[in-house]
Amino acid sequence: MSSNPVPSTIPVMVPWLGEEEAEAAAEAVRSGWVAQGPRVAAFERAFAEHLGVEHAVAVSSCTTALHLALIGAGVGPGDEVVVPSLSFIATANAVTYVGAVPVFADVDPATGNLTADTVEPLLTARTRAVIAVDQGGVPVDLDGIRAAVEPRGVTVVEDAACAAGSVYRGRPAGAGAELAAYSFHPRKLLTTGEGGMVTCRDGEVAARLRRLREHGMSVSAADRHAAAGGASLLETYDEIGFNHRMTDIQAAVGLVQLGKLPAMVARRRELAARYRELLAGTGLRLVEDPAHGTTNYQSCWVLPPDGAPERAELLARLAGAGVSARRGIMAAHLEAPYKGTARVPLPATELLTRRSLILPLYHALTEEQQDRVVAALRAALG
Ligand SMILES: Cc1ncc(COP(=O)(O)O)c(C=O)c1O
């Protein structure tokens, strides 16, 4: 299968897309049905089967998946939701969308994830949910957090945006959560251009989320079209919904990508292991598997040693050597919409967001390119 070309500056991420995806998208176009339809339904079934869960609802992004997941968890105005500040801002924004308040907890500096210990002190009578993020693909210790919060009536929603292909205690990451949200943005392993999925345990909640993604319609447009005499099958709108739909063109690409996911994970883990070997002795700490699972290395982040040049300087030196690295994960509580709202100090979050950086890692990265990254990094460290 041919892959898309890789430019001479080594990028941080290149999706692994080929002729098969192009053909699948073209077939969807040729079929004449390009909005949410049979391919979306097939992608949902395949994704649910991959996870070993019953209900998967395809949506337009992980942001919209989180939005629906919070509604599914019953979160609304006046509620509090504990989230890591160390996450893409969409995690906190989804809480704001439903009128609730994001309460920022610190993370374990080894994994970049929430723990029961960082979440527990922030629980109040108003806490309705926790969003546990599998940051950069590293599976969060879901069971530990659930054990700490569920006795208090708090639901854990897993933000598995980065984690398709990661494993938690022998199961795909997200599979053990009441509700989980995935992203298919091109910075993730499995991509549909834009796209997302929300999974959930409860069949009634799943049915409601299916309606909510499509304006609250009681019968989807695709079902009306497919039904004999569909024109007389009238839908009702029983609550205010959204347009959070995925298209059949995206789903067609997603079905092909899902089949390639195991190969993508294997290659990324191989390349990450090679980075670890090649960077030995530099003092850089490279993110690794936690005790309870394996990461897909969606983000291959490193923490430079004390005394290393400032991160901006490192990134500039890498860029000068033709290597496009990136700053590490952002911290929402340092951005304008959430500035000054953190209720507790977040030292691990602030350390990781200030100092870590993400190295190039993608399926088609060659060993020669990886050697160039390592040489540039060693030179940048001085
Ligand atoms: C942890 C996390 N949550 C949510 C999102 C939002 O995903 P999307 O771009 O699919 O809306 C991202 C995107 O990077 C993410 O990393």
The ligand as an SDF file (V2000), in Angstrom:
LIG
                    3D

 16 16  0  0  0  0  0  0  0  0999 V2000
   -7.1780   14.6850   25.6910 C   0  0  0  0  0  0  0  0  0  0  0  0
   -7.9420   15.2900   24.5440 C   0  0  0  0  0  0  0  0  0  0  0  0
   -9.2650   15.4660   24.6630 N   0  0  0  0  0  0  0  0  0  0  0  0
   -9.9840   15.9920   23.6490 C   0  0  0  0  0  0  0  0  0  0  0  0
   -9.3980   16.3650   22.4620 C   0  0  0  0  0  0  0  0  0  0  0  0
  -10.2440   16.9620   21.3780 C   0  0  0  0  0  0  0  0  0  0  0  0
  -10.2970   16.0930   20.2690 O   0  0  0  0  0  0  0  0  0  0  0  0
  -10.9410   16.5780   18.8890 P   0  0  0  0  0  0  0  0  0  0  0  0
   -9.9190   17.3810   18.1840 O   0  0  0  0  0  0  0  0  0  0  0  0
  -11.2520   15.2740   18.1690 O   0  0  0  0  0  0  0  0  0  0  0  0
  -12.1630   17.3350   19.2120 O   0  0  0  0  0  0  0  0  0  0  0  0
   -8.0280   16.2000   22.2970 C   0  0  0  0  0  0  0  0  0  0  0  0
   -7.3710   16.6130   21.0520 C   0  0  0  0  0  0  0  0  0  0  0  0
   -6.1930   16.7000   20.9400 O   0  0  0  0  0  0  0  0  0  0  0  0
   -7.2720   15.6410   23.3620 C   0  0  0  0  0  0  0  0  0  0  0  0
   -5.9450   15.4570   23.2680 O   0  0  0  0  0  0  0  0  0  0  0  0
  1  2  1  0
  2  3  1  0
  2 15  2  0
  3  4  2  0
  4  5  1  0
  5  6  1  0
  5 12  2  0
  6  7  1  0
  7  8  1  0
  8  9  2  0
  8 10  1  0
  8 11  1  0
 12 13  1  0
 12 15  1  0
 13 14  2  0
 15 16  1  0
M  END
$$$$
